[in-house]
Amino acid sequence: MSASESAIAAAEAHSAHNYHPLPIVVTSAEGAWMTDVEGRRYLDMLAGYSALNFGHGNRRLIDAAKAQLERVTLTSRAFYHDRFADFCEQLADLCGMESVLPMNTGAEAVETAVKTARKWGYRVKGVVDNMAKIVVASNNFHGRTTTVISFSTDPEARADFGPYTPGFEIVPYGDLTAMEAALTENTVAVLLEPIQGEAGVLVPPPGYLAGVRRLTQERNILFIADEIQSGLGRTGRTFALEHEGVVPDMYVLGKALGGGVVPVSAVVSSQEVLGVFRPGEHGSTFGGNPLACAVALEVIAMLRSGEYQQWASELGEHLHHELGLMVGTGSVEAVRGRGLWAGVDIVPERGTGREISEKLMDRGVLVKDTHGSTIRIAPPLVISKEDLDWGLDQLRAVLAG
Ligand SMILES: *Cc1c(COP(=O)(O)O)cnc(C)c1O
């Protein structure tokens, strides 16, 4: 057995099989490149589902983490610490909002958004107790907790995990008429991904998000944008909603906020909305810890320069141009996305997304299938044009083979 094979066998023997990883065992990584236990190098075109927007081992982020590791890493929220105020102030400012509630993982932040919207509904909007409804979209992905999978439409995510949390209404993504019909006096929030990542990088029709913004504003409903995957530079802007000129009532952030170093998530909103919480009503032992704040502060500073968004936009245009040329050549059916983010529908006869991913891996490129014959391309935003072009050459070779 090779070093990889024995490491994989051991992992499979001693872990729950809740993932089906590609058969690569990573031991180190830098920038857009990962190295496996046998010394082979791979171009990372997944970037931890956008958690690694700034690349592996980013010097600024590692230095910020190291410095904080030497000072203080965890206080719990029983005490204040000296990175907390800065983190909240800077993140609120980046979002053009007022207030921050820090958590750790994306799913926790979504849960936090749900609780916030419900409480806001009862205390501010005046919805009758226990009647609050949140409207979500079909094919959404908002995480894996029991409440969050309760409003998933993916059978794999839901089956055998009931009973489900009530209080959600599911409407087709991108259909403004259906959205309008679903809104009632009990609707406290609409929760959407501005671009649906897990669904295959689905971009809604032009005007949809602006339409949702108009409807929710007219009816005193919170527009919650889950920008966990789409936000923080990926699409060429700080937030994907910016492409539509839309400002939500609440951002849900995660993934890249932790710089690929530590899990950091947050709900960011107005004083009015997040002001509904009183001590004891919500929290997390690790949420907003000093290490998380130190890393996230560096992430925010890096985003403020605008250079990552600029590169994602510039190189993203090149990526979509190159992918667009593959459409209709007999191997690629369709391409969607924005910035350095693409869902590529492979002609099914060419193989499943999984098979294509495995063939790309053999050529030193790492991507991940989403559903069926769709692969997702989302390299770190620090990738060079040369590396991206090399990765695209490998994709062309796999599709030609
Ligand atoms: C990844 C993701 C989540 C869940 O984040 P976790 O950190 O895995 O819990 C939620 N929403 C979206 C849009 C995501 O991409």
The ligand as a MOL file (V3000), in Angstrom:
LIG
                    3D

  0  0  0     0  0            999 V3000
M  V30 BEGIN CTAB
M  V30 COUNTS 15 15 0 0 0
M  V30 BEGIN ATOM
M  V30 1 C -20.8050 26.4770 3.7940 0
M  V30 2 C -22.0760 27.2040 3.8700 0
M  V30 3 C -22.8490 27.2290 5.0480 0
M  V30 4 C -22.4730 26.4320 6.2710 0
M  V30 5 O -21.2300 26.7600 6.7870 0
M  V30 6 P -20.4850 25.7250 7.7830 0
M  V30 7 O -19.3150 26.5100 8.2790 0
M  V30 8 O -20.1000 24.5370 6.9680 0
M  V30 9 O -21.4610 25.3950 8.8520 0
M  V30 10 C -23.9810 27.9980 5.0500 0
M  V30 11 N -24.3730 28.6930 3.9660 0
M  V30 12 C -23.6800 28.6910 2.8170 0
M  V30 13 C -24.1470 29.5070 1.6570 0
M  V30 14 C -22.5130 27.9320 2.7250 0
M  V30 15 O -21.8400 27.8880 1.5680 0
M  V30 END ATOM
M  V30 BEGIN BOND
M  V30 1 1 1 2
M  V30 2 1 2 3
M  V30 3 2 2 14
M  V30 4 1 3 4
M  V30 5 2 3 10
M  V30 6 1 4 5
M  V30 7 1 5 6
M  V30 8 2 6 7
M  V30 9 1 6 8
M  V30 10 1 6 9
M  V30 11 1 10 11
M  V30 12 2 11 12
M  V30 13 1 12 13
M  V30 14 1 12 14
M  V30 15 1 14 15
M  V30 END BOND
M  V30 END CTAB
M  END
